[in-house]
Amino acid sequence: MANMKLLAVFAVLQFLSLHLQVHAVSGSAASSVHKPTKPSGAGKCHISGFLHGVAGKCNREHGSDCCVAGHRYPQFRCSPPVSAETPAILTLNSFTAGGDGGGKSFCDNRFHKDSEVVVALSTGWLRLDGTRRCNKMIRINGNERFALAKVVDECDSVNGCDAEHNFELPCPNNVVDGSPAVWKALGFNEDIGEFKVTWSDV
C-alpha cells in the first residue's frame, strides 16, 4: 500500500515537472518573437548640418535675415511631406535685378518683375523630395484666398552667407518665398513680413 502511494506521488511530481518545462519553453519562444517597431522620425525633416556665417553686403529689403560672421546656421536637405494642404511660411522676396533675391532665378536663369506671380521653394520641396518643381505651377492658400504661382527659384536651405544668396542665412525647410504679386493676390500686408499658408501642386 505504501509503495502504491509513493508511486502515485512520484507520478504527480513528474507531471508537474513536465508542465513547468513546457510552460518555460513556450514563454521563452514568445519572448524571442520579433515585434515590428514603428519607424522613428517618419515624415519628418531634421537638420543635416550647420553653415558657418560670413558677413557681407546684404540687401535688407523686405526684412532679409543677414548672416553674422561666426554664427552657425542650420542646414536642411529635406522638407516636410507635400500634401493637398502643405503647411508653409510665406515670405516676401523681390526677384528683380538688384533685389533682395540675390542672383538670377535657379530655374530659368533670369530675373523677374515684382508684378509676376512667382515663388521660390525651400530646397527639399524644389528638387530633393523626388519631384522637380522648377517652372511648375503651385496653388497657395491663405487669408481666405488663393494664388496660382510659378516656381522659378530655390530658397536655398543648404547654402547661404555669400553674394549669390544676398549674404542671407540658409532658408528654413518650409518656406514659400513669394513675389510682391503673390502677396497682393492673397491680400497680405507686406509690412508684416511672413504669414502661415498652405500650398499644393497643380
DOGU-223180 format. One line per 2 residues: number of its first residue (from 1); their letters; for each residue x, y, z of N, C-alpha, C. Coordinates in nm, 4 decimals. Atoms other than C-alpha are relative to their C-alpha. Layout:
<rs>
NUM> a> X,Y,Z,X,Y,Z,X,Y,Z | ...
</rs>
This chain:
<rs>
1> ma> 0.0827,-0.1201,0.0000,0.0000,0.0000,0.0000,0.0868,0.1260,0.0000 | -0.0915,-0.1141,-0.0077,0.2791,0.2393,0.0924,0.0719,0.0196,-0.1315
3> nm> -0.0679,-0.0098,0.1292,0.4538,0.1563,-0.2332,-0.0890,0.0641,-0.1050 | 0.0939,-0.0569,0.0974,0.1423,0.2444,-0.4313,-0.0135,0.1503,0.0198
5> kl> 0.0089,-0.1434,-0.0283,0.1164,0.5798,-0.2545,0.1239,0.0738,-0.0510 | -0.1237,-0.0621,0.0464,0.4821,0.6525,-0.3331,0.0017,0.0135,-0.1521
7> la> 0.0070,-0.0028,0.1451,0.4268,0.5649,-0.6980,-0.0930,0.1111,-0.0479 | 0.0957,-0.1042,0.0385,0.1264,0.7990,-0.7152,0.0604,0.1383,0.0178
9> vf> -0.0646,-0.1298,-0.0248,0.3212,1.0865,-0.5581,0.1060,0.0270,-0.1048 | -0.1051,-0.0143,0.1001,0.6092,1.0246,-0.7995,-0.0590,0.0400,-0.1355
11> av> 0.0654,-0.0309,0.1278,0.3718,1.0341,-1.0993,-0.0474,0.1446,-0.0032 | 0.0464,-0.1394,-0.0074,0.2245,1.3672,-0.9837,0.1163,0.0956,-0.0156
13> lq> -0.1179,-0.0855,0.0094,0.5714,1.5150,-0.9404,0.0534,0.0049,-0.1429 | -0.0455,0.0029,0.1390,0.6706,1.4019,-1.2934,-0.0884,0.0875,-0.0885
15> fl> 0.0947,-0.0789,0.0791,0.3552,1.5618,-1.4365,0.0245,0.1501,0.0209 | -0.0241,-0.1414,-0.0294,0.4218,1.8935,-1.2596,0.1293,0.0484,-0.0614
17> sl> -0.1293,-0.0378,0.0553,0.7846,1.8956,-1.3709,-0.0100,0.0190,-0.1508 | 0.0157,-0.0092,0.1445,0.6892,1.8327,-1.7355,-0.0794,0.1254,-0.0382
19> hl> 0.0836,-0.1169,0.0271,0.4194,2.1061,-1.7233,0.0795,0.1302,0.0126 | -0.0819,-0.1192,-0.0205,0.6659,2.3622,-1.5866,0.1007,0.0177,-0.1123
21> qv> -0.0970,-0.0080,0.1086,0.9230,2.2760,-1.8567,-0.0660,0.0512,-0.1283 | 0.0713,-0.0425,0.1212,0.6664,2.3175,-2.1389,-0.0354,0.1469,0.0078
23> ha> 0.0377,-0.1394,-0.0189,0.5478,2.6496,-1.9948,0.1201,0.0930,-0.0181 | -0.1206,-0.0824,0.0091,0.9037,2.7811,-1.9677,0.0462,0.0121,-0.1447
25> vs> -0.0420,-0.0016,0.1396,0.9855,2.6825,-2.3279,-0.0907,0.0892,-0.0824 | 0.0932,-0.0815,0.0780,0.6687,2.8408,-2.4685,0.0162,0.1476,0.0316
27> gs> -0.0203,-0.1394,-0.0382,0.7314,3.1605,-2.2707,0.1251,0.0569,-0.0636 | -0.1257,-0.0459,0.0599,1.0875,3.1808,-2.3978,-0.0172,0.0236,-0.1491
29> aa> 0.0230,-0.0140,0.1433,0.9724,3.1307,-2.7569,-0.0788,0.1261,-0.0289 | 0.0825,-0.1189,0.0215,0.7117,3.4036,-2.7219,0.0823,0.1266,0.0147
31> ss> -0.0783,-0.1204,-0.0244,0.9643,3.6478,-2.5853,0.1028,0.0234,-0.1094 | -0.1004,-0.0155,0.1037,1.2018,3.5817,-2.8768,-0.0613,0.0389,-0.1340
33> vh> 0.0653,-0.0373,0.1250,0.9416,3.6619,-3.1451,0.0285,0.1465,-0.0299 | -0.0307,-0.1381,0.0382,1.0393,3.9780,-3.3394,-0.1278,0.0814,-0.0055
35> kp> 0.1132,-0.0906,0.0038,0.7952,4.2592,-3.2777,0.0362,0.1187,-0.0869 | -0.0330,-0.1134,0.0869,0.7841,4.5210,-3.5569,-0.0044,0.1311,0.0759
37> tk> -0.0042,-0.1301,-0.0662,0.8777,4.8687,-3.4451,-0.0393,0.1081,-0.0986 | 0.0403,-0.1117,0.0844,0.7371,5.1906,-3.5752,0.1238,0.0774,-0.0424
39> ps> -0.1163,-0.0782,0.0432,0.9852,5.3846,-3.7860,0.0054,0.1322,0.0720 | -0.0140,-0.1248,-0.0735,1.1225,5.6779,-3.5923,0.0242,0.1145,-0.0964
41> ga> -0.0222,-0.1178,0.0817,1.1003,6.0210,-3.7451,-0.0589,-0.0079,-0.1393 | 0.0600,0.0123,0.1316,0.8863,5.9061,-4.0395,-0.0703,0.1294,-0.0372
43> gk> 0.0670,-0.1200,0.0465,0.7759,6.2017,-4.2430,0.0562,0.1288,0.0570 | -0.0578,-0.1188,-0.0610,0.9989,6.4403,-4.0501,0.1291,0.0379,-0.0721
45> ch> -0.1230,-0.0484,0.0621,1.2907,6.6501,-4.1660,0.0882,0.0590,0.1093 | -0.0900,-0.0430,-0.1066,1.5903,6.7017,-3.9407,0.1171,0.0797,-0.0571
47> is> -0.1173,-0.0789,0.0383,1.8879,6.9366,-3.9503,0.1086,-0.0933,-0.0542 | -0.1027,0.0845,0.0605,2.1583,6.7955,-4.1799,0.1408,0.0515,0.0256
49> gf> -0.1315,-0.0558,-0.0270,2.4429,7.0240,-4.0756,-0.0102,0.1467,0.0380 | -0.0024,-0.1420,-0.0363,2.5495,7.3783,-3.9948,0.0930,0.0756,-0.0936
51> lh> -0.0812,-0.0873,0.0835,2.6831,7.6629,-4.2066,0.0608,0.1091,0.0874 | -0.0675,-0.1044,-0.0770,2.9409,7.8982,-4.0566,-0.0203,0.1346,-0.0692
53> gv> 0.0382,-0.1282,0.0563,2.8292,8.2556,-4.1086,0.1171,0.0853,-0.0463 | -0.0947,-0.0988,0.0533,3.0184,8.5064,-4.3228,-0.0808,0.1252,-0.0306
55> ag> 0.0729,-0.1247,0.0225,2.9053,8.8685,-4.3242,0.0432,0.0636,-0.1313 | -0.0304,-0.0677,0.1248,2.8889,9.0777,-4.6408,-0.1051,0.1042,-0.0307
57> kc> 0.0955,-0.1020,0.0409,2.6888,9.3361,-4.8352,-0.1361,-0.0644,-0.0209 | 0.1307,0.0655,-0.0015,2.3319,9.2285,-4.7604,-0.1100,0.1039,-0.0227
59> nr> 0.1150,-0.0865,0.0277,2.0262,9.3979,-4.9139,-0.1104,-0.0335,0.0992 | 0.0952,0.0272,-0.1075,1.7897,9.4310,-4.6178,-0.1453,0.0286,-0.0390
61> eh> 0.1356,-0.0208,0.0484,1.4849,9.4993,-4.8342,-0.0879,-0.1186,0.0389 | 0.0976,0.1024,-0.0378,1.1745,9.3069,-4.7215,0.0430,-0.0780,0.1240
63> gs> -0.0352,0.0634,-0.1269,1.3340,9.2271,-4.3844,0.0911,-0.1198,-0.0129 | -0.0912,0.1129,0.0205,1.6104,8.9983,-4.5102,0.0759,-0.0340,0.1285
65> dc> -0.0796,0.0465,-0.1138,1.7854,8.7869,-4.2437,0.1450,-0.0128,-0.0450 | -0.1391,-0.0039,0.0467,2.1511,8.8742,-4.2983,0.0918,-0.0791,0.0933
67> cv> -0.0930,0.0817,-0.0767,2.4354,8.6492,-4.1869,0.0880,0.0852,0.0907 | -0.0925,-0.0619,-0.0948,2.6517,8.7381,-3.8895,0.1251,-0.0867,0.0054
69> ag> -0.1262,0.0740,0.0009,3.0175,8.6390,-3.9004,0.0172,-0.0801,0.1290 | -0.0258,0.0851,-0.1155,3.0973,8.3479,-3.6718,-0.1207,-0.0771,0.0508
71> hr> 0.1190,0.0736,-0.0422,2.7367,8.2361,-3.6196,-0.0122,-0.1303,-0.0798 | 0.0242,0.1274,0.0678,2.6290,7.8820,-3.7089,-0.1487,-0.0076,-0.0346
73> yp> 0.1389,0.0031,0.0467,2.3125,7.8374,-3.9164,-0.0373,-0.1405,-0.0463 | 0.0403,0.1367,0.0375,2.1175,7.5096,-3.9572,-0.0237,-0.0144,-0.1494
75> qf> 0.0212,0.0330,0.1409,2.1073,7.3444,-4.2993,-0.0985,-0.1171,-0.0094 | 0.0978,0.1070,0.0218,1.8303,7.1208,-4.4357,0.0114,-0.0521,-0.1428
77> rc> 0.0011,0.0634,0.1322,1.8485,6.8747,-4.7264,-0.1330,-0.0706,-0.0246 | 0.1326,0.0597,0.0123,1.4818,6.7855,-4.6930,-0.1029,0.1032,0.0419
79> sp> 0.1117,-0.0843,-0.0417,1.1406,6.9441,-4.6412,-0.1134,-0.0910,0.0453 | 0.1132,0.0825,-0.0424,0.8163,6.8225,-4.4782,-0.0749,-0.0569,-0.1213
81> pv> 0.0725,0.0627,0.1124,0.5971,6.5917,-4.6940,-0.1022,0.0953,-0.0617 | 0.0967,-0.0826,0.0729,0.3824,6.7591,-4.9593,-0.1348,-0.0706,-0.0046
83> sa> 0.1351,0.0539,0.0025,0.0064,6.7114,-4.9435,-0.0908,0.0977,-0.0727 | 0.0956,-0.0918,0.0619,-0.3109,6.8776,-5.0692,-0.0044,0.1335,0.0731
85> et> -0.0065,-0.1233,-0.0794,-0.2638,7.1345,-4.7925,0.1295,-0.0014,0.0801 | -0.1311,0.0049,-0.0642,0.1059,7.1545,-4.7151,0.0247,0.1281,0.0799
87> pa> -0.0260,-0.1213,-0.0788,0.1731,7.3945,-4.4243,0.1340,0.0617,-0.0374 | -0.1229,-0.0700,0.0365,0.4327,7.6590,-4.5064,-0.0012,0.1404,0.0570
89> il> -0.0136,-0.1403,-0.0365,0.5622,8.0027,-4.4170,0.0207,0.0792,-0.1280 | -0.0137,-0.0866,0.1161,0.5090,8.2651,-4.6859,0.0871,0.1186,0.0372
91> tl> -0.0874,-0.1155,-0.0195,0.7929,8.5177,-4.7029,-0.0024,0.0841,-0.1281 | 0.0045,-0.0953,0.1102,0.8423,8.8164,-4.9310,0.1371,0.0134,-0.0650
93> ns> -0.1275,-0.0061,0.0703,1.1097,8.8357,-5.1989,-0.0170,0.0730,-0.1326 | -0.0037,-0.0630,0.1311,1.1950,9.0510,-5.4977,0.0967,-0.0766,-0.0889
95> ft> -0.0809,0.0777,0.0929,1.3236,8.8517,-5.7944,0.0593,0.0881,-0.1099 | -0.0528,-0.0941,0.0986,1.4327,9.1666,-5.9836,0.1525,0.0108,0.0116
97> ag> -0.1445,-0.0261,-0.0066,1.7927,9.2568,-6.0687,0.0260,0.1038,0.1083 | -0.0292,-0.0901,-0.1103,1.9371,9.4205,-5.7597,-0.0938,-0.0155,0.1180
99> gd> 0.0931,0.0239,-0.1103,1.6527,9.2916,-5.5432,0.0606,-0.0871,0.1072 | -0.0538,0.0774,-0.1120,1.6885,9.1011,-5.2188,0.0061,-0.1496,-0.0296
101> gg> -0.0086,0.1414,0.0358,1.6642,8.7703,-5.4050,0.1391,-0.0448,-0.0386 | -0.1371,0.0373,0.0354,2.0331,8.7819,-5.4901,0.0166,-0.0118,-0.1506
103> gk> -0.0273,0.0194,0.1426,2.1290,8.6367,-5.8289,-0.1243,-0.0371,-0.0790 | 0.1104,0.0402,0.0867,1.9187,8.5163,-6.1199,-0.0692,-0.1245,0.0549
105> sf> 0.0790,0.1128,-0.0506,1.6459,8.2603,-6.0550,0.0626,-0.1331,-0.0391 | -0.0626,0.1312,0.0182,1.7646,7.8996,-6.0232,-0.0588,-0.0745,-0.1195
107> cd> 0.0670,0.0848,0.0990,1.5079,7.7504,-6.2618,0.0163,0.0473,-0.1437 | -0.0058,-0.0494,0.1383,1.5334,7.9777,-6.5659,0.1141,0.0986,-0.0246
109> nr> -0.1197,-0.0840,0.0126,1.8495,8.1801,-6.5019,-0.0323,0.1416,-0.0495 | 0.0315,-0.1389,0.0328,1.6785,8.5169,-6.5292,-0.0683,0.0674,0.1181
111> fh> 0.0694,-0.0760,-0.1034,1.5260,8.7927,-6.3182,-0.1483,0.0115,-0.0359 | 0.1441,-0.0108,0.0212,1.1524,8.8516,-6.2753,-0.0518,0.1293,0.0628
113> kd> 0.0602,-0.1235,-0.0493,0.9446,9.1657,-6.2306,-0.0818,-0.0280,0.1260 | 0.0817,0.0144,-0.1218,0.7663,9.2257,-5.8997,-0.1464,-0.0243,-0.0332
115> se> 0.1391,0.0211,0.0413,0.4405,9.2119,-6.0970,-0.0285,-0.1438,-0.0424 | 0.0186,0.1405,0.0381,0.4986,8.8456,-6.1881,-0.0339,-0.0837,0.1240
117> vv> 0.0427,0.0868,-0.1116,0.3282,8.5841,-5.9688,0.0930,-0.1213,0.0022 | -0.1026,0.1044,-0.0030,0.6357,8.3743,-5.8954,0.0465,-0.0248,0.1435
119> va> -0.0461,0.0371,-0.1344,0.7844,8.1939,-5.5955,0.1313,-0.0774,-0.0072 | -0.1113,0.0915,-0.0237,1.0919,8.0197,-5.4644,-0.0446,-0.0979,0.1083
121> ls> 0.0332,0.1018,-0.0994,1.0581,7.6960,-5.2677,0.1260,-0.0450,0.0735 | -0.1114,0.0588,-0.0741,1.2799,7.5529,-4.9943,0.0595,-0.1157,-0.0804
123> tg> -0.0744,0.0975,0.0795,1.5418,7.3171,-5.1364,-0.0682,-0.1360,-0.0077 | 0.0626,0.1326,-0.0006,1.3671,6.9961,-5.0301,-0.1234,-0.0065,-0.0875
125> wl> 0.1220,-0.0034,0.0812,1.0400,7.0960,-5.1940,0.0310,0.0229,-0.1474 | -0.0297,-0.0321,0.1398,1.2046,7.2287,-5.5102,0.0500,-0.1199,-0.0774
127> rl> -0.0662,0.1011,0.0827,1.4133,6.9289,-5.6087,0.0520,-0.1226,0.0745 | -0.0606,0.1128,-0.0721,1.5087,6.6857,-5.3312,-0.1006,-0.1004,0.0565
129> dg> 0.0984,0.0942,-0.0539,1.1800,6.5111,-5.2453,-0.0535,-0.0953,-0.1063 | 0.0425,0.0906,0.1061,1.1544,6.3180,-5.5720,-0.0839,0.0666,-0.1071
131> tr> 0.0776,-0.0749,0.0986,0.9505,6.5838,-5.7552,0.0733,0.1293,-0.0323 | -0.0676,-0.1235,0.0407,1.1238,6.8557,-5.9540,-0.1064,0.1020,-0.0392
133> rc> 0.1083,-0.0966,0.0178,0.9057,7.1642,-5.9387,0.0409,0.1256,-0.0764 | -0.0420,-0.1157,0.0788,1.1094,7.4102,-6.1461,-0.0976,0.0249,-0.1152
135> nk> 0.0887,-0.0451,0.1068,0.8817,7.6066,-6.3814,-0.1386,-0.0657,0.0041 | 0.1336,0.0565,-0.0199,0.5758,7.4205,-6.2454,-0.0863,0.1010,0.0759
137> mi> 0.0947,-0.0861,-0.0703,0.2643,7.5862,-6.1041,-0.0400,-0.0634,0.1332 | 0.0529,0.0468,-0.1282,0.1576,7.5588,-5.7414,-0.1158,0.0910,0.0411
139> ri> 0.1118,-0.0780,-0.0545,-0.1532,7.6767,-5.5581,0.0322,0.0343,0.1448 | -0.0267,-0.0473,-0.1367,-0.1058,7.8851,-5.2427,-0.1309,0.0490,0.0592
141> ng> 0.1229,-0.0380,-0.0682,-0.3929,7.9242,-4.9954,0.0317,0.0792,0.1254 | -0.0189,-0.0807,-0.1198,-0.4098,8.1978,-4.7334,-0.0924,0.1192,0.0009
143> ne> 0.0836,-0.1185,-0.0139,-0.6232,8.4786,-4.5993,-0.1342,-0.0162,-0.0731 | 0.1258,0.0346,0.0679,-0.9325,8.3005,-4.7431,0.0046,0.0306,-0.1495
145> rf> -0.0199,-0.0185,0.1432,-0.7881,8.3483,-5.0914,0.0979,-0.1060,-0.0488 | -0.1047,0.0861,0.0535,-0.5652,8.1542,-5.3265,0.0679,0.0695,-0.1167
147> al> -0.0765,-0.0530,0.1119,-0.2993,8.2324,-5.5849,0.0680,-0.1151,-0.0708 | -0.0757,0.0960,0.0800,-0.1539,8.0260,-5.8677,0.1323,0.0661,-0.0372
149> ak> -0.1317,-0.0605,0.0191,0.2190,8.0906,-5.8835,0.0940,-0.0965,-0.0708 | -0.1000,0.0809,0.0700,0.5064,7.9684,-6.0993,0.1261,-0.0104,0.0852
151> vv> -0.1227,0.0226,-0.0767,0.8074,7.8148,-5.9257,0.1187,0.0319,-0.0900 | -0.1129,-0.0418,0.0836,1.1161,7.9903,-6.0616,0.1339,-0.0043,0.0726
153> de> -0.1261,-0.0113,-0.0731,1.3732,7.9782,-5.7841,0.0009,-0.0921,0.1207 | -0.0233,0.0817,-0.1193,1.5152,7.7942,-5.4873,0.0258,0.0904,0.1191
155> cd> -0.0328,-0.0631,-0.1275,1.5012,7.9230,-5.1332,0.0975,-0.0967,0.0671 | -0.1053,0.0975,-0.0301,1.8307,7.7531,-5.0555,0.0076,-0.0302,0.1495
157> sv> -0.0022,0.0429,-0.1403,1.8147,7.5538,-4.7317,0.1350,-0.0555,0.0425 | -0.1321,0.0565,-0.0279,2.1773,7.4398,-4.7560,0.1085,0.1070,-0.0037
159> ng> -0.1044,-0.1009,0.0194,2.3858,7.7313,-4.8814,-0.0496,0.1394,0.0358 | 0.0343,-0.1369,-0.0350,2.3953,8.0979,-4.7901,0.1241,0.0764,0.0422
161> cd> -0.1107,-0.0819,-0.0493,2.6093,8.3768,-4.6442,0.1037,0.0291,-0.1079 | -0.0891,-0.0385,0.1093,2.7542,8.4644,-4.9865,-0.0759,0.0946,-0.0928
163> ae> 0.0608,-0.0994,0.0886,2.6887,8.7148,-5.2653,-0.1168,-0.0565,-0.0788 | 0.1068,0.0630,0.0779,2.4775,8.4694,-5.4643,-0.1312,-0.0047,0.0775
165> hn> 0.1186,0.0093,-0.0860,2.2384,8.4457,-5.1682,-0.0217,0.1272,0.0819 | 0.0202,-0.1298,-0.0655,2.2497,8.8149,-5.0715,0.0538,0.0013,0.1429
167> fe> -0.0582,0.0139,-0.1340,2.4572,8.7171,-4.7675,-0.1091,-0.0241,0.1055 | 0.1053,0.0416,-0.0934,2.1400,8.5779,-4.6124,0.0290,-0.1413,0.0478
169> lp> -0.0203,0.1331,-0.0560,2.1355,8.2699,-4.3916,-0.0834,-0.1016,-0.0771 | 0.0775,0.1007,0.0727,2.0090,7.9383,-4.5320,-0.1486,0.0071,0.0359
171> cp> 0.1455,-0.0061,-0.0152,1.6343,7.9187,-4.5785,-0.0483,-0.1132,0.0919 | 0.0631,0.1121,-0.0707,1.4197,7.7163,-4.3363,-0.0537,-0.1021,-0.1009
173> nn> 0.0398,0.1073,0.0926,1.2858,7.3914,-4.4826,-0.1475,0.0052,-0.0391 | 0.1452,-0.0036,0.0242,0.9209,7.5054,-4.5038,-0.0450,0.1357,-0.0535
175> vv> 0.0267,-0.1359,0.0464,0.9265,7.8331,-4.6968,-0.0511,0.0014,-0.1439 | 0.0404,-0.0423,0.1332,0.7318,7.9580,-4.9959,0.0332,0.1487,-0.0065
177> dg> -0.0502,-0.1367,0.0073,0.9154,8.2786,-5.0888,-0.0667,0.0681,-0.1193 | 0.0834,-0.0532,0.1059,0.6678,8.4869,-5.2866,0.0347,0.1414,-0.0419
179> sp> -0.0199,-0.1350,0.0528,0.6989,8.7929,-5.5088,-0.1085,0.0928,0.0549 | 0.1056,-0.0932,-0.0430,0.5045,9.1112,-5.4222,-0.1345,-0.0287,-0.0652
181> av> 0.1260,0.0320,0.0674,0.2450,8.9983,-5.6790,-0.0740,-0.1134,0.0699 | 0.0633,0.1087,-0.0761,0.1815,8.6807,-5.4765,-0.0678,0.0565,0.1242
183> wk> 0.0552,-0.0606,-0.1207,0.1283,8.8850,-5.1625,-0.1243,0.0824,-0.0329 | 0.1143,-0.0816,0.0406,-0.1054,9.1187,-5.3467,-0.1204,-0.0883,-0.0319
185> al> 0.1087,0.0916,0.0353,-0.3106,8.8269,-5.4827,-0.0672,-0.0589,0.1236 | 0.0536,0.0578,-0.1236,-0.3528,8.6900,-5.1300,-0.0496,0.1066,0.0969
187> gf> 0.0476,-0.1086,-0.0855,-0.4250,9.0318,-4.9795,0.0760,0.0146,0.1297 | -0.0819,-0.0113,-0.1206,-0.1392,9.0193,-4.7291,0.0723,0.1343,0.0046
189> ne> -0.0731,-0.1246,-0.0232,0.0285,9.3253,-4.5796,0.1499,-0.0282,-0.0028 | -0.1431,0.0256,0.0148,0.3935,9.3324,-4.6914,0.0807,0.0437,0.1219
191> di> -0.0750,-0.0507,-0.1160,0.4960,9.5203,-4.3765,0.0103,-0.1034,0.1116 | 0.0000,0.0997,-0.1085,0.4219,9.2167,-4.1584,0.1142,-0.1001,-0.0183
193> ge> -0.1215,0.0796,0.0225,0.6928,9.0054,-4.3223,-0.0216,-0.1458,-0.0321 | 0.0247,0.1409,0.0296,0.5591,8.6493,-4.3128,-0.1367,-0.0425,0.0512
195> fk> 0.1312,0.0524,-0.0384,0.2345,8.4537,-4.2887,0.0000,-0.1523,-0.0144 | 0.0212,0.1441,0.0150,0.1281,8.0935,-4.2411,-0.0977,-0.0229,-0.1137
197> vt> 0.0849,0.0340,0.1139,-0.0181,7.9466,-4.5601,0.0038,-0.1505,-0.0195 | -0.0149,0.1384,0.0473,-0.0752,7.6097,-4.7245,0.0178,0.0054,-0.1520
199> ws> -0.0199,0.0048,0.1447,0.0209,7.5053,-5.0756,-0.0107,-0.1431,-0.0491 | 0.0075,0.1333,0.0615,-0.0133,7.2159,-5.3167,0.0435,0.0079,-0.1448
201> dv> -0.0313,0.0058,0.1422,0.0965,7.1046,-5.6598,-0.1282,0.0188,-0.0801 | 0.1144,-0.0187,0.0892,-0.1316,7.1945,-5.9503,0.0038,-0.1108,-0.1062
</rs>
